[in-house]
């Protein structure tokens, strides 16, 4: 199976398993074991055909910009499935600034009755993790900076005084540098593997809210 066929098949599968129609990502916790295995199998096949196997050397421009998360097995994403007070996660984005080696993750949060809406934003910097050849390849070291908690609307009324209402440090676990392998990358699709083996599948996005680094 060629790269485009695999990519199309994986994207169709991800669309079929979406439990919400609001663009929120799906996690493995919501799926039957057979579906999780099917996603993993297709993902691994697509990774083996990566058109940019050394993205940090030859394809950094493709990384730049906004990406929307479609599927993940990461603990921090699965946590969003169990928010308090009836809140639900909406779209989840990652926005990368390659030139300045910065990115932020943004998870939109809302109440189904439209009582409240807001977001959680985490800022970070990154650098290529140098391998034994002393050249950047596909792995980055991630240094988390701050976590912003914000409420942007209450019963439809803008609340700039609560945007954000809390800013705290967002450090990685003590004594450990977070890492991410970019295992597949093209103009519109990206797959990543965290240092703990967690999986992230993202599409290029064009509807990100206007939030600065």
LINTAMO-V793524 format. One record per residue. N is the residue number from 1. SS is DSSP state (H for helix, E for strand, - for the rest). NEAR is the number of other C-alpha atoms within 8 Angstrom. Layout:
n = [N & N]
ss = [SS & SS]
near = [NEAR & NEAR]
//
This chain:
n = [1 & 2 & 3 & 4 & 5 & 6 & 7 & 8 & 9 & 10 & 11 & 12 & 13 & 14 & 15 & 16 & 17 & 18 & 19 & 20 & 21 & 22 & 23 & 24 & 25 & 26 & 27 & 28 & 29 & 30 & 31 & 32 & 33 & 34 & 35 & 36 & 37 & 38 & 39 & 40 & 41 & 42 & 43 & 44 & 45 & 46 & 47 & 48 & 49 & 50 & 51 & 52 & 53 & 54 & 55 & 56 & 57 & 58 & 59 & 60 & 61 & 62 & 63 & 64 & 65 & 66 & 67 & 68 & 69 & 70 & 71 & 72 & 73 & 74 & 75 & 76 & 77 & 78 & 79 & 80 & 81 & 82 & 83 & 84 & 85 & 86 & 87 & 88 & 89 & 90 & 91 & 92 & 93 & 94 & 95 & 96 & 97 & 98 & 99 & 100 & 101 & 102 & 103 & 104 & 105 & 106 & 107 & 108 & 109 & 110 & 111 & 112 & 113 & 114 & 115 & 116 & 117 & 118 & 119 & 120 & 121 & 122 & 123 & 124 & 125 & 126 & 127 & 128 & 129 & 130 & 131 & 132 & 133 & 134 & 135 & 136 & 137 & 138 & 139 & 140 & 141 & 142 & 143 & 144 & 145 & 146 & 147 & 148 & 149 & 150 & 151 & 152 & 153 & 154 & 155 & 156 & 157 & 158 & 159 & 160 & 161 & 162 & 163 & 164 & 165 & 166 & 167 & 168 & 169 & 170 & 171 & 172 & 173 & 174 & 175 & 176 & 177 & 178 & 179 & 180 & 181 & 182 & 183 & 184 & 185 & 186 & 187 & 188 & 189 & 190 & 191 & 192 & 193 & 194 & 195 & 196 & 197 & 198 & 199 & 200 & 201 & 202 & 203 & 204 & 205 & 206 & 207 & 208 & 209 & 210 & 211 & 212 & 213]
ss = [- & - & H & H & H & H & H & H & H & H & H & H & H & H & H & H & H & - & - & - & - & - & - & - & - & E & E & H & H & H & - & - & H & H & H & H & H & H & H & H & H & H & H & H & H & H & H & H & - & - & - & - & - & - & H & H & H & H & - & H & H & H & H & - & E & E & E & E & E & E & E & E & - & - & H & H & H & H & H & H & H & H & - & - & - & - & E & E & E & E & E & E & E & E & E & E & E & - & - & - & - & E & E & E & E & E & E & E & E & E & E & - & - & - & - & E & E & E & E & E & E & E & E & E & E & E & E & E & - & - & - & - & - & - & - & - & - & - & E & E & E & E & E & E & E & E & E & E & E & E & E & E & E & E & - & - & E & E & - & H & H & H & - & - & - & E & E & E & E & - & - & - & - & - & - & - & - & E & E & E & E & E & E & E & E & - & - & - & E & E & E & E & E & E & - & - & - & - & E & E & E & E & E & E & - & - & - & - & - & - & - & - & -]
near = [4 & 6 & 9 & 6 & 8 & 12 & 9 & 8 & 9 & 11 & 8 & 8 & 9 & 11 & 7 & 6 & 8 & 9 & 5 & 6 & 6 & 6 & 8 & 12 & 12 & 11 & 12 & 10 & 6 & 6 & 9 & 7 & 6 & 6 & 8 & 10 & 8 & 8 & 11 & 8 & 8 & 11 & 9 & 8 & 9 & 12 & 10 & 6 & 8 & 11 & 7 & 10 & 9 & 10 & 12 & 11 & 9 & 7 & 10 & 10 & 6 & 8 & 9 & 10 & 8 & 12 & 11 & 12 & 15 & 13 & 13 & 15 & 12 & 11 & 7 & 6 & 10 & 12 & 8 & 9 & 8 & 7 & 10 & 5 & 4 & 7 & 10 & 12 & 13 & 12 & 12 & 13 & 12 & 12 & 11 & 12 & 10 & 10 & 5 & 5 & 10 & 13 & 13 & 12 & 11 & 11 & 12 & 12 & 12 & 13 & 11 & 8 & 4 & 10 & 10 & 12 & 13 & 12 & 12 & 12 & 11 & 13 & 14 & 12 & 11 & 11 & 8 & 11 & 9 & 10 & 8 & 5 & 5 & 6 & 8 & 12 & 13 & 12 & 13 & 11 & 12 & 12 & 11 & 11 & 11 & 12 & 12 & 12 & 13 & 12 & 14 & 13 & 11 & 12 & 7 & 8 & 6 & 7 & 10 & 7 & 6 & 9 & 10 & 11 & 10 & 7 & 9 & 7 & 7 & 10 & 9 & 9 & 6 & 5 & 4 & 6 & 9 & 10 & 10 & 12 & 11 & 12 & 12 & 14 & 15 & 9 & 6 & 7 & 11 & 13 & 13 & 12 & 13 & 13 & 9 & 5 & 6 & 11 & 12 & 14 & 12 & 12 & 11 & 12 & 8 & 5 & 4 & 7 & 4 & 4 & 4 & 3 & 6]
//
